[in-house]
Amino acid sequence: MTTKLEVTKDSVIGDIIKSVPGAEEVIRKYFGTGCFTCPGINMESITFGAAMHNVDPEKVISEIKELIEKDG
């Protein structure tokens, strides 16, 4: 039984990648591959990553939520 993860702009990128199947591809799409070698991935939020990469965090959150709905 999986617990529904609440994805918000404050969610930590590393936690999302570990918890949501397919989220890695969404992060790669918007933030590139650099996240996966950066130690900040375990502390930085989606909002922070979006600001660093000039992306709307709501787009990232929306796509990750779609993955959760599909999987759920």
C-alpha positions in Angstrom: 0.0 0.0 0.0 1.5 3.3 -1.0 0.8 6.6 0.7 -0.2 9.5 -1.5 2.7 12.0 -1.5 1.7 15.6 -1.4 3.8 17.5 -3.9 4.2 21.2 -3.3 6.5 24.0 -4.3 8.4 23.3 -1.0 8.9 19.5 -1.7 12.5 18.5 -1.7 13.6 17.4 -5.2 15.5 14.3 -3.9 12.4 13.1 -1.9 10.2 13.4 -5.0 12.6 11.5 -7.2 12.8 8.7 -4.6 9.0 8.6 -4.0 7.4 9.1 -7.4 8.0 6.7 -10.3 8.8 8.7 -13.4 9.6 12.0 -11.5 13.3 11.7 -12.5 12.3 12.2 -16.1 10.3 15.3 -15.2 13.1 16.8 -13.2 15.6 16.0 -16.1 13.2 17.7 -18.6 13.0 21.0 -16.7 16.2 21.1 -14.7 18.7 19.1 -16.8 21.0 16.3 -15.6 23.0 18.4 -13.2 20.5 17.8 -10.4 21.5 14.2 -10.2 25.1 14.9 -9.3 24.4 17.9 -7.1 24.4 17.3 -3.3 21.7 20.0 -3.0 19.1 17.7 -4.5 18.5 16.3 -0.9 17.9 19.8 0.5 16.6 22.0 -2.3 12.9 22.5 -3.1 11.2 22.4 -6.4 10.8 26.2 -6.1 14.6 26.6 -5.6 15.4 24.4 -8.6 12.8 26.2 -10.7 14.3 29.6 -9.8 17.8 28.3 -10.7 16.7 27.0 -14.1 14.2 29.8 -14.9 11.2 27.5 -14.9 7.7 27.9 -13.6 7.5 25.6 -10.5 3.8 25.0 -11.1 4.6 23.2 -14.4 7.0 20.9 -12.7 4.5 20.2 -9.8 1.7 19.7 -12.2 3.5 17.0 -14.2 4.6 15.2 -11.1 1.1 15.2 -9.7 -0.1 13.7 -13.0 2.4 10.9 -12.5 1.0 10.3 -9.0 -2.6 10.2 -10.3 -1.7 7.8 -13.1 0.2 5.5 -10.6 -2.5 5.8 -7.9 
